Amino acid sequence: LTQKKFDDIQHLSFFQARSIMGIFYLGLLPSFLYQILELPQGTTWFVALLFIVFGGDVGAYLVGVQIGKHKIMPAISPKKSWEGSIGGLIFSMAAGFGASYFLPTVPLSGLIALGLVGGIVAQFGDFFESLLKRIADVKDSGKLMPGHGGVLDRVDGILFASMVFPDPGGPI
């Protein structure tokens, strides 16, 4: 085991922040996915999560490419626009609506609201992962999926949105 020495508090803080982010990304966020799968109808809830996040990704892309003009945070994610973001949220809510077919005992308004909140949090996850890539000065977070930014770009929204999915005793 190698002992790490730090010259100043800034280097120590940076090292600690990276360690905490690793625990957050690799430990905490996946635990929410596990909890979803353990729910009654967990597989159905998981598929609903995928539809909401991927629907939002598709909607943001389609609307953003067509009419996106106003960039949200060009220094972090230069292609993301407000128009695309709103389009993504509409598609996420539509996916929540579609989930009502598979979750008929859940109130429709709750699933649409889950689509909206899940879409917002998934977009936050996209920006968060883009920020990590900017800090690390990498374009893609892997080579497994060329052109998609890597595997983390595909799962960041899922990991973040999983935090807002219901538990059996929750309001939905």
Long-range contacts (C-beta under 8 A, 24 or more apart in sequence): 21-132, 25-159, 29-159, 29-160, 29-162, 29-163, 30-159, 32-159, 32-162, 32-163, 32-165, 33-158, 33-159, 33-162, 35-162, 35-167, 36-162, 36-165, 39-166, 39-167, 39-168, 40-168, 41-103, 44-102, 44-103, 45-103, 45-165, 45-166, 47-102, 48-95, 48-96, 48-99, 48-102, 48-103, 48-111, 48-114, 49-118, 49-158, 49-161, 49-162, 49-165, 50-158, 51-95, 51-98, 51-99, 52-92, 52-95, 52-96, 52-99, 52-114, 52-115, 52-118, 52-119, 52-122, 52-161, 53-92, 53-118, 53-119, 53-122, 53-157, 53-158, 53-161, 54-95, 55-88, 55-91, 55-92, 55-94, 55-95, 55-115, 55-119, 56-88, 56-89, 56-91, 56-92, 56-95, 56-118, 56-119, 56-122, 56-123, 56-157, 57-88, 57-122, 57-126, 57-157, 58-88, 58-91, 59-84, 59-87, 59-88, 59-89, 59-90, 59-91, 59-92, 59-94, 60-84, 60-85, 60-87, 60-88, 60-91, 60-123, 61-88, 62-87, 63-87, 63-88, 63-90, 72-127, 73-127, 75-134, 76-127, 76-130, 76-131, 76-134, 77-126, 77-127, 77-130, 80-126, 80-127, 85-123, 88-119, 88-123, 89-116, 89-119, 89-120, 89-123, 91-119, 92-116, 92-118, 92-119, 92-122, 93-119, 106-172, 107-172, 110-171, 110-172, 111-172, 113-172, 114-164, 114-165, 114-166, 114-172, 117-164, 118-161, 118-164, 118-165, 119-161, 121-160, 121-161, 121-163, 121-164, 122-156, 122-157, 122-158, 122-160, 122-161, 123-157, 124-160, 125-156, 125-157, 125-158, 125-159, 125-160, 125-161, 126-153, 126-156, 126-157, 128-156, 128-160, 129-153, 129-156
